[in-house]
C-alpha cells in the first residue's frame, strides 16, 4: 500500500468514475478498490497528467467496506468548478469542495440517499443535480446551492432500473436509460 501511494496509483485500482474540471486543468478518477479518488493536474498544452494525490472516501465520513464504497459509480464537476459530486452505489451522494488552483478535494457534504445509485450529473446552469437509482427505479432531481454545493431533493421520476443520465446542453431536458430503453 505504501508503494502504491508513493508511485501515484492510489485511486486507480478498478477505476469506475471519471471527471474533468470545466477549466480543463484537473482530472479525477474514482477507484473502487482503493475507495479513493485520484487527483491529477493536466498540462493544457500537451494534455499530460501529473498525479496530485488521492482523496480517500473515509476522509468524507464514509465508513468504507466492500459493500458500501466498492461501487463508486458516477462523478461530475459543477460548471463553476467549485464542487465535485460522487455517487456511491450503495446509498450516498458525496459533495467535495474543489480548490480551483491546486485541484485538491475536501469534504463538503454527505447525503445518505438511495439504494443503488449509478450516475450523477450537474445541470449546465449549476442549479440542479440529477442521480439515477437502479434498485429504487428512479431518477432524482436536487436543487443545488451555488455557494455551498449542498443539494436538496426536489422530485423523483420512476424509471425501472435507471442506470445513466444525460442533460441537454441548454439544460431543458434530462434523459435517462435503463437496460433496454430511454
N, CA, C and O atoms as a DFTB+ gen file, in Angstrom:
728 C
 N C O
     1  1       0.816      -1.198       0.000
     2  2       0.000       0.000       0.000
     3  2       0.864       1.268       0.000
     4  3       0.543       2.234      -0.693
     5  1       1.961       1.269       0.777
     6  2       2.815       2.454       0.807
     7  2       3.505       2.660      -0.539
     8  3       3.743       3.800      -0.937
     9  1       3.831       1.575      -1.246
    10  2       4.430       1.703      -2.575
    11  2       3.434       2.340      -3.546
    12  3       3.796       3.223      -4.323
    13  1       2.191       1.893      -3.498
    14  2       1.176       2.456      -4.393
    15  2       0.985       3.936      -4.113
    16  3       0.818       4.718      -5.049
    17  1       1.004       4.343      -2.843
    18  2       0.859       5.763      -2.507
    19  2       2.037       6.572      -3.055
    20  3       1.847       7.669      -3.579
    21  1       3.222       6.043      -2.937
    22  2       4.419       6.759      -3.385
    23  2       4.488       6.868      -4.903
    24  3       5.025       7.843      -5.429
    25  1       3.950       5.876      -5.613
    26  2       4.044       5.884      -7.072
    27  2       2.830       6.507      -7.739
    28  3       2.776       6.582      -8.967
    29  1       1.853       6.957      -6.956
    30  2       0.710       7.640      -7.552
    31  2      -0.347       6.738      -8.124
    32  3      -1.022       7.107      -9.085
    33  1      -0.508       5.565      -7.556
    34  2      -1.515       4.645      -8.057
    35  2      -2.781       4.612      -7.219
    36  3      -3.752       3.975      -7.629
    37  1      -2.819       5.265      -6.070
    38  2      -3.996       5.195      -5.220
    39  2      -5.155       5.899      -5.925
    40  3      -5.024       7.025      -6.404
    41  1      -6.277       5.210      -5.974
    42  2      -7.460       5.740      -6.636
    43  2      -7.647       5.207      -8.033
    44  3      -8.662       5.495      -8.668
    45  1      -6.691       4.430      -8.537
    46  2      -6.789       3.929      -9.904
    47  2      -7.170       2.455      -9.986
    48  3      -7.517       1.978     -11.067
    49  1      -7.115       1.721      -8.878
    50  2      -7.472       0.305      -8.905
    51  2      -8.972       0.156      -9.129
    52  3      -9.786       0.663      -8.358
    53  1      -9.314      -0.546     -10.192
    54  2     -10.686      -0.706     -10.647
    55  2     -11.345       0.665     -10.817
    56  3     -12.338       0.976     -10.160
    57  1     -10.780       1.470     -11.703
    58  2     -11.310       2.808     -11.981
    59  2     -12.718       2.695     -12.552
    60  3     -12.949       1.990     -13.534
    61  1     -13.665       3.408     -11.915
    62  2     -15.070       3.293     -12.310
    63  2     -15.740       4.634     -12.573
    64  3     -16.856       4.665     -13.092
    65  1     -15.098       5.728     -12.234
    66  2     -15.706       7.044     -12.443
    67  2     -14.626       8.012     -12.904
    68  3     -13.467       7.891     -12.507
    69  1     -15.009       8.977     -13.746
    70  2     -14.053       9.893     -14.340
    71  2     -14.709      11.247     -14.552
    72  3     -15.854      11.324     -14.999
    73  1     -13.980      12.325     -14.231
    74  2     -14.492      13.678     -14.478
    75  2     -13.324      14.615     -14.756
    76  3     -12.224      14.437     -14.234
    77  1     -13.588      15.614     -15.587
    78  2     -12.604      16.650     -15.906
    79  2     -13.192      17.980     -15.467
    80  3     -14.371      18.249     -15.697
    81  1     -12.366      18.822     -14.830
    82  2     -12.846      20.131     -14.379
    83  2     -13.181      21.006     -15.581
    84  3     -12.585      20.842     -16.645
    85  1     -14.127      21.936     -15.428
    86  2     -14.538      22.782     -16.552
    87  2     -13.414      23.649     -17.117
    88  3     -13.477      24.057     -18.277
    89  1     -12.400      23.932     -16.323
    90  2     -11.261      24.718     -16.813
    91  2     -10.202      23.825     -17.463
    92  3      -9.161      24.319     -17.897
    93  1     -10.458      22.516     -17.535
    94  2      -9.578      21.513     -18.136
    95  2      -8.236      21.366     -17.423
    96  3      -7.316      20.768     -17.981
    97  1      -8.098      21.890     -16.216
    98  2      -6.822      21.851     -15.509
    99  2      -6.655      20.637     -14.599
   100  3      -5.544      20.336     -14.162
   101  1      -7.771      19.929     -14.310
   102  2      -7.690      18.794     -13.388
   103  2      -8.569      17.645     -13.867
   104  3      -9.620      17.850     -14.475
   105  1      -8.108      16.427     -13.575
   106  2      -8.838      15.206     -13.910
   107  2      -8.965      14.393     -12.626
   108  3      -8.030      14.317     -11.829
   109  1     -10.141      13.787     -12.437
   110  2     -10.429      12.994     -11.242
   111  2     -10.866      11.599     -11.666
   112  3     -11.691      11.447     -12.566
   113  1     -10.304      10.570     -11.007
   114  2     -10.613       9.183     -11.316
   115  2     -11.008       8.478     -10.022
   116  3     -10.251       8.485      -9.051
   117  1     -12.182       7.876     -10.009
   118  2     -12.644       7.139      -8.835
   119  2     -12.246       5.687      -8.926
   120  3     -12.574       5.007      -9.899
   121  1     -11.542       5.206      -7.919
   122  2     -11.106       3.811      -7.869
   123  2     -11.884       3.028      -6.825
   124  3     -11.862       3.361      -5.640
   125  1     -12.573       1.983      -7.273
   126  2     -13.442       1.219      -6.381
   127  2     -12.658       0.382      -5.372
   128  3     -13.104       0.224      -4.236
   129  1     -11.512      -0.152      -5.755
   130  2     -10.749      -0.996      -4.838
   131  2     -10.112      -0.157      -3.735
   132  3     -10.054      -0.587      -2.583
   133  1      -9.634       1.035      -4.080
   134  2      -8.959       1.897      -3.112
   135  2      -9.918       2.755      -2.292
   136  3      -9.499       3.396      -1.329
   137  1     -11.200       2.776      -2.659
   138  2     -12.161       3.673      -2.015
   139  2     -11.611       5.096      -2.041
   140  3     -11.627       5.792      -1.026
   141  1     -11.126       5.523      -3.203
   142  2     -10.443       6.807      -3.294
   143  2     -10.649       7.440      -4.661
   144  3     -11.028       6.776      -5.626
   145  1     -10.390       8.733      -4.717
   146  2     -10.427       9.482      -5.965
   147  2      -9.016       9.999      -6.229
   148  3      -8.484      10.797      -5.458
   149  1      -8.420       9.539      -7.319
   150  2      -7.102      10.018      -7.719
   151  2      -7.273      11.397      -8.341
   152  3      -8.175      11.620      -9.148
   153  1      -6.395      12.319      -7.955
   154  2      -6.463      13.706      -8.441
   155  2      -5.234      13.985      -9.298
   156  3      -4.110      13.676      -8.901
   157  1      -5.451      14.569     -10.474
   158  2      -4.371      14.871     -11.391
   159  2      -4.454      16.322     -11.850
   160  3      -5.545      16.867     -12.018
   161  1      -3.294      16.944     -12.051
   162  2      -3.270      18.218     -12.765
   163  2      -3.054      17.873     -14.229
   164  3      -2.476      16.836     -14.553
   165  1      -3.522      18.748     -15.109
   166  2      -3.439      18.494     -16.547
   167  2      -2.718      19.649     -17.224
   168  3      -3.079      20.810     -17.033
   169  1      -1.701      19.330     -18.013
   170  2      -0.988      20.335     -18.789
   171  2      -1.887      20.751     -19.950
   172  3      -2.262      19.914     -20.770
   173  1      -2.236      22.030     -20.026
   174  2      -3.156      22.499     -21.054
   175  2      -2.564      22.411     -22.458
   176  3      -3.307      22.313     -23.435
   177  1      -1.255      22.444     -22.570
   178  2      -0.616      22.358     -23.884
   179  2      -0.517      20.950     -24.420
   180  3      -0.777      20.710     -25.600
   181  1      -0.142      20.013     -23.560
   182  2       0.103      18.645     -24.010
   183  2      -0.982      17.656     -23.593
   184  3      -1.115      16.591     -24.195
   185  1      -1.749      18.000     -22.576
   186  2      -2.742      17.068     -22.040
   187  2      -2.162      16.075     -21.058
   188  3      -2.889      15.237     -20.526
   189  1      -0.858      16.152     -20.806
   190  2      -0.215      15.222     -19.880
   191  2      -0.739      15.424     -18.458
   192  3      -1.013      16.545     -18.030
   193  1      -0.870      14.318     -17.747
   194  2      -1.379      14.345     -16.380
   195  2      -0.250      14.161     -15.372
   196  3       0.690      13.403     -15.612
   197  1      -0.351      14.859     -14.244
   198  2       0.578      14.700     -13.125
   199  2      -0.235      14.369     -11.884
   200  3      -1.177      15.081     -11.536
   201  1       0.137      13.285     -11.224
   202  2      -0.589      12.815     -10.044
   203  2      -0.409      13.794      -8.885
   204  3       0.713      14.164      -8.539
   205  1      -1.535      14.209      -8.288
   206  2      -1.506      15.129      -7.146
   207  2      -1.670      14.416      -5.812
   208  3      -1.217      14.908      -4.778
   209  1      -2.311      13.271      -5.836
   210  2      -2.615      12.536      -4.621
   211  2      -3.993      11.920      -4.732
   212  3      -4.603      11.923      -5.801
   213  1      -4.476      11.397      -3.628
   214  2      -5.780      10.735      -3.624
   215  2      -6.625      11.245      -2.468
   216  3      -6.132      11.466      -1.362
   217  1      -7.899      11.425      -2.748
   218  2      -8.869      11.742      -1.702
   219  2      -9.540      10.425      -1.341
   220  3     -10.196       9.812      -2.183
   221  1      -9.379       9.987      -0.099
   222  2      -9.972       8.728       0.322
   223  2     -11.376       8.970       0.858
   224  3     -11.602       9.898       1.634
   225  1     -12.324       8.122       0.436
   226  2     -13.722       8.313       0.810
   227  2     -13.917       8.319       2.318
   228  3     -14.830       8.980       2.813
   229  1     -13.096       7.611       3.047
   230  2     -13.197       7.609       4.509
   231  2     -12.966       9.010       5.075
   232  3     -13.471       9.332       6.151
   233  1     -12.203       9.852       4.357
   234  2     -11.966      11.228       4.796
   235  2     -13.227      12.082       4.743
   236  3     -13.270      13.169       5.321
   237  1     -14.246      11.595       4.056
   238  2     -15.503      12.328       3.948
   239  2     -16.538      11.810       4.932
   240  3     -17.691      12.240       4.911
   241  1     -16.131      10.890       5.792
   242  2     -17.061      10.365       6.781
   243  2     -17.725       9.072       6.359
   244  3     -18.574       8.558       7.088
   245  1     -17.364       8.526       5.196
   246  2     -17.926       7.253       4.779
   247  2     -17.145       6.127       5.444
   248  3     -15.915       6.111       5.403
   249  1     -17.847       5.204       6.046
   250  2     -17.215       4.007       6.566
   251  2     -17.182       3.030       5.416
   252  3     -18.207       2.460       5.039
   253  1     -16.007       2.840       4.863
   254  2     -15.895       2.054       3.642
   255  2     -15.657       0.590       3.930
   256  3     -14.698       0.211       4.603
   257  1     -16.547      -0.216       3.408
   258  2     -16.393      -1.662       3.413
   259  2     -16.608      -2.096       1.978
   260  3     -16.956      -1.282       1.122
   261  1     -16.406      -3.354       1.718
   262  2     -16.604      -3.863       0.369
   263  2     -18.003      -3.512      -0.131
   264  3     -18.172      -3.186      -1.305
   265  1     -18.983      -3.573       0.723
   266  2     -20.364      -3.331       0.319
   267  2     -20.679      -1.837       0.160
   268  3     -21.433      -1.477      -0.744
   269  1     -20.135      -0.968       0.995
   270  2     -20.580       0.427       0.996
   271  2     -19.861       1.340       0.035
   272  3     -20.460       2.307      -0.437
   273  1     -18.615       1.085      -0.276
   274  2     -17.869       2.023      -1.127
   275  2     -17.352       1.418      -2.422
   276  3     -16.876       2.142      -3.296
   277  1     -17.439       0.114      -2.553
   278  2     -16.826      -0.506      -3.719
   279  2     -17.387       0.052      -5.018
   280  3     -16.643       0.243      -5.980
   281  1     -18.644       0.307      -5.057
   282  2     -19.268       0.689      -6.313
   283  2     -19.470       2.193      -6.450
   284  3     -20.594       2.665      -6.620
   285  1     -18.382       2.931      -6.377
   286  2     -18.434       4.348      -6.726
   287  2     -18.764       4.368      -8.218
   288  3     -18.014       3.809      -9.018
   289  1     -19.863       4.997      -8.601
   290  2     -20.324       4.872      -9.981
   291  2     -20.253       6.151     -10.797
   292  3     -19.797       6.132     -11.940
   293  1     -20.693       7.251     -10.229
   294  2     -20.783       8.467     -11.014
   295  2     -19.978       9.591     -10.411
   296  3     -19.757       9.641      -9.201
   297  1     -19.537      10.504     -11.282
   298  2     -18.788      11.665     -10.816
   299  2     -19.004      12.789     -11.819
   300  3     -18.975      12.568     -13.030
   301  1     -19.220      13.996     -11.305
   302  2     -19.366      15.158     -12.170
   303  2     -18.862      16.380     -11.413
   304  3     -18.935      16.440     -10.185
   305  1     -18.350      17.351     -12.159
   306  2     -17.857      18.598     -11.583
   307  2     -18.862      19.690     -11.915
   308  3     -19.351      19.766     -13.042
   309  1     -19.172      20.537     -10.936
   310  2     -20.110      21.636     -11.181
   311  2     -19.535      22.570     -12.247
   312  3     -18.316      22.681     -12.374
   313  1     -20.400      23.244     -13.014
   314  2     -19.927      24.116     -14.092
   315  2     -19.005      25.241     -13.620
   316  3     -18.153      25.703     -14.379
   317  1     -19.171      25.680     -12.375
   318  2     -18.285      26.722     -11.849
   319  2     -16.974      26.138     -11.323
   320  3     -16.080      26.883     -10.921
   321  1     -16.857      24.804     -11.325
   322  2     -15.633      24.135     -10.905
   323  2     -15.410      24.070      -9.412
   324  3     -14.349      23.633      -8.965
   325  1     -16.382      24.495      -8.633
   326  2     -16.200      24.571      -7.180
   327  2     -16.435      23.262      -6.439
   328  3     -15.906      23.066      -5.345
   329  1     -17.226      22.361      -7.026
   330  2     -17.589      21.139      -6.317
   331  2     -17.568      19.937      -7.251
   332  3     -17.836      20.052      -8.447
   333  1     -17.242      18.772      -6.674
   334  2     -17.294      17.501      -7.375
   335  2     -18.357      16.662      -6.676
   336  3     -18.369      16.554      -5.450
   337  1     -19.250      16.071      -7.467
   338  2     -20.337      15.240      -6.947
   339  2     -20.040      13.787      -7.303
   340  3     -19.682      13.475      -8.439
   341  1     -20.195      12.899      -6.314
   342  2     -19.870      11.486      -6.492
   343  2     -21.035      10.652      -5.967
   344  3     -21.533      10.886      -4.866
   345  1     -21.463       9.678      -6.767
   346  2     -22.452       8.717      -6.268
   347  2     -21.723       7.447      -5.874
   348  3     -20.923       6.898      -6.632
   349  1     -22.021       7.000      -4.671
   350  2     -21.513       5.731      -4.176
   351  2     -22.706       4.793      -4.219
   352  3     -23.711       5.022      -3.545
   353  1     -22.592       3.746      -5.006
   354  2     -23.748       2.932      -5.381
   355  2     -24.644       2.546      -4.222
   356  3     -25.866       2.555      -4.370
   357  1     -24.086       2.212      -3.085
   358  2     -24.920       1.702      -2.006
   359  2     -25.402       2.786      -1.062
   360  3     -25.408       2.591       0.153
   361  1     -25.807       3.931      -1.605
   362  2     -26.610       4.846      -0.840
   363  2     -26.066       6.181      -0.405
   364  3     -26.581       6.736       0.566
   365  1     -25.055       6.742      -1.056
   366  2     -24.564       8.051      -0.644
   367  2     -24.270       8.937      -1.842
   368  3     -23.848       8.471      -2.900
   369  1     -24.505      10.221      -1.646
   370  2     -24.061      11.237      -2.591
   371  2     -23.051      12.082      -1.835
   372  3     -23.369      12.687      -0.811
   373  1     -21.848      12.115      -2.346
   374  2     -20.755      12.816      -1.716
   375  2     -20.496      14.116      -2.475
   376  3     -20.353      14.109      -3.697
   377  1     -20.435      15.220      -1.750
   378  2     -20.127      16.519      -2.339
   379  2     -18.757      16.937      -1.821
   380  3     -18.544      17.050      -0.614
   381  1     -17.839      17.164      -2.744
   382  2     -16.469      17.538      -2.389
   383  2     -16.181      18.950      -2.880
   384  3     -16.473      19.292      -4.026
   385  1     -15.612      19.758      -2.011
   386  2     -15.180      21.096      -2.411
   387  2     -13.891      20.946      -3.209
   388  3     -13.031      20.134      -2.868
   389  1     -13.762      21.734      -4.272
   390  2     -12.584      21.661      -5.142
   391  2     -11.833      22.986      -5.098
   392  3     -12.415      24.047      -5.322
   393  1     -10.548      22.915      -4.809
   394  2      -9.694      24.092      -4.864
   395  2      -9.315      24.300      -6.325
   396  3      -8.617      23.463      -6.898
   397  1      -9.755      25.385      -6.937
   398  2      -9.537      25.616      -8.363
   399  2      -8.062      25.779      -8.719
   400  3      -7.664      25.466      -9.841
   401  1      -7.255      26.258      -7.795
   402  2      -5.828      26.444      -8.077
   403  2      -5.047      25.143      -7.990
   404  3      -4.250      24.834      -8.875
   405  1      -5.274      24.378      -6.925
   406  2      -4.490      23.158      -6.712
   407  2      -5.168      21.907      -7.255
   408  3      -4.497      20.914      -7.535
   409  1      -6.490      21.943      -7.407
   410  2      -7.235      20.769      -7.841
   411  2      -7.548      19.798      -6.728
   412  3      -8.202      18.782      -6.963
   413  1      -7.093      20.087      -5.517
   414  2      -7.318      19.173      -4.404
   415  2      -8.766      19.211      -3.943
   416  3      -9.442      20.234      -4.060
   417  1      -9.230      18.095      -3.424
   418  2     -10.609      17.942      -2.963
   419  2     -10.656      17.846      -1.450
   420  3      -9.725      17.348      -0.816
   421  1     -11.765      18.336      -0.870
   422  2     -12.005      18.210       0.559
   423  2     -13.496      17.979       0.774
   424  3     -14.311      18.409      -0.043
   425  1     -13.862      17.305       1.864
   426  2     -15.282      17.003       2.081
   427  2     -16.105      18.258       2.329
   428  3     -15.676      19.164       3.044
   429  1     -17.288      18.302       1.734
   430  2     -18.207      19.412       1.950
   431  2     -19.525      18.900       2.532
   432  3     -19.991      19.403       3.554
   433  1     -20.126      17.898       1.880
   434  2     -21.417      17.357       2.324
   435  2     -21.480      15.870       1.999
   436  3     -20.856      15.393       1.052
   437  1     -22.244      15.161       2.804
   438  2     -22.511      13.753       2.565
   439  2     -23.993      13.532       2.779
   440  3     -24.524      13.820       3.852
   441  1     -24.663      13.016       1.754
   442  2     -26.099      12.794       1.820
   443  2     -26.381      11.313       1.643
   444  3     -26.064      10.737       0.602
   445  1     -26.975      10.692       2.657
   446  2     -27.409       9.302       2.540
   447  2     -28.703       9.307       1.741
   448  3     -29.704       9.883       2.169
   449  1     -28.679       8.668       0.585
   450  2     -29.845       8.691      -0.293
   451  2     -29.767       7.534      -1.272
   452  3     -28.722       7.292      -1.877
   453  1     -30.848       6.836      -1.424
   454  2     -30.913       5.805      -2.443
   455  2     -30.387       4.471      -1.975
   456  3     -29.946       4.305      -0.838
   457  1     -30.449       3.529      -2.891
   458  2     -30.024       2.185      -2.557
   459  2     -29.066       1.604      -3.588
   460  3     -28.255       0.746      -3.241
   461  1     -29.128       2.029      -4.815
   462  2     -28.215       1.538      -5.845
   463  2     -27.954       2.674      -6.842
   464  3     -28.365       2.617      -8.000
   465  1     -27.263       3.698      -6.356
   466  2     -27.006       4.887      -7.163
   467  2     -25.987       4.603      -8.260
   468  3     -24.993       3.910      -8.042
   469  1     -26.253       5.148      -9.434
   470  2     -25.315       4.972     -10.537
   471  2     -24.738       6.300     -10.986
   472  3     -23.583       6.597     -10.681
   473  1     -25.496       7.097     -11.690
   474  2     -24.891       8.304     -12.248
   475  2     -25.280       9.551     -11.472
   476  3     -26.262       9.573     -10.731
   477  1     -24.475      10.585     -11.668
   478  2     -24.763      11.914     -11.121
   479  2     -24.382      12.922     -12.193
   480  3     -23.312      12.819     -12.793
   481  1     -25.243      13.884     -12.433
   482  2     -24.992      14.934     -13.421
   483  2     -25.427      16.271     -12.843
   484  3     -26.475      16.382     -12.208
   485  1     -24.597      17.285     -13.077
   486  2     -24.924      18.651     -12.671
   487  2     -25.404      19.380     -13.925
   488  3     -24.791      19.268     -14.987
   489  1     -26.499      20.123     -13.800
   490  2     -27.046      20.846     -14.950
   491  2     -26.073      21.921     -15.432
   492  3     -25.250      22.401     -14.653
   493  1     -26.160      22.302     -16.705
   494  2     -25.250      23.313     -17.255
   495  2     -25.281      24.651     -16.508
   496  3     -24.267      25.348     -16.458
   497  1     -26.430      25.020     -15.928
   498  2     -26.504      26.280     -15.177
   499  2     -26.074      26.115     -13.723
   500  3     -26.000      27.094     -12.980
   501  1     -25.789      24.872     -13.316
   502  2     -25.316      24.603     -11.962
   503  2     -26.387      24.643     -10.890
   504  3     -26.069      24.528      -9.707
   505  1     -27.627      24.799     -11.263
   506  2     -28.708      24.936     -10.287
   507  2     -29.317      23.599      -9.851
   508  3     -30.013      23.541      -8.837
   509  1     -29.060      22.525     -10.606
   510  2     -29.675      21.233     -10.317
   511  2     -28.653      20.111     -10.418
   512  3     -27.657      20.211     -11.134
   513  1     -28.929      19.034      -9.679
   514  2     -28.141      17.810      -9.737
   515  2     -29.124      16.659      -9.919
   516  3     -30.184      16.637      -9.294
   517  1     -28.769      15.704     -10.776
   518  2     -29.631      14.562     -11.049
   519  2     -28.879      13.273     -10.768
   520  3     -27.693      13.156     -11.077
   521  1     -29.584      12.291     -10.173
   522  2     -28.998      10.974      -9.927
   523  2     -29.933       9.900     -10.461
   524  3     -31.136      10.116     -10.602
   525  1     -29.352       8.730     -10.757
   526  2     -30.155       7.570     -11.117
   527  2     -29.954       6.504     -10.044
   528  3     -28.871       6.369      -9.474
   529  1     -31.023       5.751      -9.782
   530  2     -31.018       4.713      -8.748
   531  2     -31.704       3.483      -9.334
   532  3     -32.921       3.474      -9.520
   533  1     -30.921       2.446      -9.623
   534  2     -31.455       1.258     -10.286
   535  2     -32.400       0.463      -9.390
   536  3     -33.454       0.030      -9.856
   537  1     -32.058       0.260      -8.125
   538  2     -32.909      -0.536      -7.238
   539  2     -34.237       0.145      -6.951
   540  3     -35.287      -0.497      -6.954
   541  1     -34.186       1.443      -6.703
   542  2     -35.419       2.185      -6.419
   543  2     -36.141       2.580      -7.702
   544  3     -37.235       3.141      -7.649
   545  1     -35.542       2.293      -8.843
   546  2     -36.134       2.582     -10.149
   547  2     -36.568       4.036     -10.261
   548  3     -37.739       4.335     -10.495
   549  1     -35.597       4.938     -10.090
   550  2     -35.949       6.351     -10.136
   551  2     -34.797       7.220     -10.624
   552  3     -33.622       6.867     -10.527
   553  1     -35.192       8.369     -11.150
   554  2     -34.281       9.461     -11.446
   555  2     -34.664      10.568     -10.475
   556  3     -35.838      10.930     -10.386
   557  1     -33.707      11.102      -9.754
   558  2     -33.995      12.121      -8.739
   559  2     -33.392      13.460      -9.139
   560  3     -32.290      13.530      -9.683
   561  1     -34.142      14.517      -8.854
   562  2     -33.687      15.885      -9.114
   563  2     -33.475      16.589      -7.780
   564  3     -34.312      16.518      -6.881
   565  1     -32.338      17.269      -7.673
   566  2     -31.979      18.004      -6.464
   567  2     -31.737      19.464      -6.825
   568  3     -31.191      19.766      -7.887
   569  1     -32.142      20.364      -5.943
   570  2     -31.759      21.774      -6.075
   571  2     -30.356      21.901      -5.516
   572  3     -30.014      21.261      -4.521
   573  1     -29.547      22.727      -6.156
   574  2     -28.158      22.912      -5.724
   575  2     -27.943      24.343      -5.262
   576  3     -28.298      25.290      -5.963
   577  1     -27.361      24.495      -4.078
   578  2     -26.998      25.809      -3.554
   579  2     -25.626      26.154      -4.107
   580  3     -24.654      25.444      -3.849
   581  1     -25.540      27.245      -4.869
   582  2     -24.300      27.573      -5.569
   583  2     -23.112      27.785      -4.635
   584  3     -22.041      27.237      -4.896
   585  1     -23.251      28.534      -3.588
   586  2     -22.128      28.860      -2.725
   587  2     -21.580      27.713      -1.907
   588  3     -20.378      27.642      -1.653
   589  1     -22.463      26.807      -1.491
   590  2     -22.037      25.714      -0.607
   591  2     -21.964      24.364      -1.307
   592  3     -21.319      23.440      -0.811
   593  1     -22.622      24.243      -2.456
   594  2     -22.673      22.968      -3.150
   595  2     -23.696      22.008      -2.587
   596  3     -23.888      20.925      -3.142
   597  1     -24.358      22.369      -1.503
   598  2     -25.347      21.490      -0.865
   599  2     -26.505      21.214      -1.819
   600  3     -26.865      22.057      -2.641
   601  1     -27.079      20.022      -1.697
   602  2     -28.213      19.653      -2.535
   603  2     -29.407      19.261      -1.678
   604  3     -29.263      18.712      -0.585
   605  1     -30.602      19.564      -2.211
   606  2     -31.860      19.264      -1.540
   607  2     -32.783      18.584      -2.540
   608  3     -32.965      19.078      -3.653
   609  1     -33.369      17.452      -2.149
   610  2     -34.251      16.702      -3.042
   611  2     -35.454      17.536      -3.454
   612  3     -36.132      18.124      -2.611
   613  1     -35.716      17.583      -4.765
   614  2     -36.890      18.273      -5.303
   615  2     -37.980      17.288      -5.695
   616  3     -39.127      17.411      -5.265
   617  1     -37.612      16.309      -6.516
   618  2     -38.606      15.356      -7.000
   619  2     -37.931      14.117      -7.546
   620  3     -36.725      14.101      -7.795
   621  1     -38.736      13.070      -7.729
   622  2     -38.249      11.844      -8.345
   623  2     -39.222      11.416      -9.429
   624  3     -40.424      11.669      -9.339
   625  1     -38.695      10.772     -10.445
   626  2     -39.490      10.176     -11.523
   627  2     -39.139       8.703     -11.566
   628  3     -37.970       8.332     -11.464
   629  1     -40.145       7.870     -11.715
   630  2     -39.905       6.432     -11.764
   631  2     -39.395       6.009     -13.131
   632  3     -39.926       6.434     -14.158
   633  1     -38.368       5.175     -13.144
   634  2     -37.829       4.560     -14.354
   635  2     -37.194       3.249     -13.913
   636  3     -36.185       3.240     -13.208
   637  1     -37.793       2.150     -14.334
   638  2     -37.311       0.838     -13.911
   639  2     -35.819       0.691     -14.174
   640  3     -35.358       0.882     -15.299
   641  1     -35.071       0.353     -13.135
   642  2     -33.632       0.110     -13.186
   643  2     -32.865       1.246     -13.859
   644  3     -32.046       1.001     -14.745
   645  1     -33.122       2.478     -13.447
   646  2     -32.448       3.651     -14.011
   647  2     -30.939       3.545     -13.807
   648  3     -30.474       3.362     -12.682
   649  1     -30.175       3.658     -14.893
   650  2     -28.728       3.479     -14.811
   651  2     -27.935       4.762     -15.028
   652  3     -27.164       5.161     -14.156
   653  1     -28.109       5.403     -16.158
   654  2     -27.307       6.578     -16.503
   655  2     -28.213       7.706     -16.953
   656  3     -29.322       7.480     -17.437
   657  1     -27.717       8.937     -16.781
   658  2     -28.482      10.114     -17.189
   659  2     -27.576      11.068     -17.956
   660  3     -26.356      11.067     -17.786
   661  1     -28.200      11.881     -18.803
   662  2     -27.500      12.946     -19.531
   663  2     -28.440      14.149     -19.568
   664  3     -29.662      14.007     -19.524
   665  1     -27.844      15.323     -19.650
   666  2     -28.612      16.565     -19.674
   667  2     -28.304      17.284     -20.978
   668  3     -27.146      17.372     -21.386
   669  1     -29.341      17.799     -21.633
   670  2     -29.118      18.567     -22.857
   671  2     -28.310      19.826     -22.532
   672  3     -28.372      20.330     -21.411
   673  1     -27.556      20.330     -23.507
   674  2     -26.687      21.490     -23.284
   675  2     -27.445      22.720     -22.799
   676  3     -26.889      23.543     -22.072
   677  1     -28.707      22.850     -23.195
   678  2     -29.484      24.006     -22.737
   679  2     -30.120      23.773     -21.371
   680  3     -30.756      24.669     -20.815
   681  1     -29.946      22.555     -20.826
   682  2     -30.468      22.225     -19.501
   683  2     -31.966      21.993     -19.460
   684  3     -32.531      21.808     -18.381
   685  1     -32.614      21.998     -20.599
   686  2     -34.070      21.880     -20.638
   687  2     -34.560      20.440     -20.474
   688  3     -35.696      20.220     -20.053
   689  1     -33.711      19.454     -20.803
   690  2     -34.154      18.068     -20.756
   691  2     -33.119      17.184     -20.087
   692  3     -31.912      17.374     -20.239
   693  1     -33.633      16.197     -19.332
   694  2     -32.803      15.168     -18.731
   695  2     -33.242      13.848     -19.352
   696  3     -34.432      13.539     -19.400
   697  1     -32.271      13.074     -19.827
   698  2     -32.542      11.780     -20.441
   699  2     -31.903      10.718     -19.561
   700  3     -30.794      10.899     -19.059
   701  1     -32.615       9.601     -19.376
   702  2     -32.081       8.506     -18.572
   703  2     -32.313       7.188     -19.307
   704  3     -33.280       7.034     -20.053
   705  1     -31.409       6.253     -19.079
   706  2     -31.529       4.929     -19.681
   707  2     -31.593       3.867     -18.602
   708  3     -31.115       4.042     -17.481
   709  1     -32.202       2.765     -18.986
   710  2     -32.135       1.557     -18.171
   711  2     -31.680       0.431     -19.095
   712  3     -31.202       0.695     -20.199
   713  1     -31.818      -0.781     -18.672
   714  2     -31.414      -1.889     -19.554
   715  2     -32.458      -2.087     -20.631
   716  3     -33.346      -2.929     -20.494
   717  1     -32.357      -1.311     -21.709
   718  2     -33.235      -1.535     -22.845
   719  2     -34.095      -0.385     -23.295
   720  3     -34.797      -0.522     -24.297
   721  1     -34.082       0.755     -22.606
   722  2     -34.915       1.866     -23.081
   723  2     -34.355       3.206     -22.667
   724  3     -33.463       3.299     -21.823
   725  1     -34.899       4.239     -23.279
   726  2     -34.516       5.619     -22.995
   727  2     -35.686       6.320     -22.329
   728  3     -35.591       7.501     -21.997
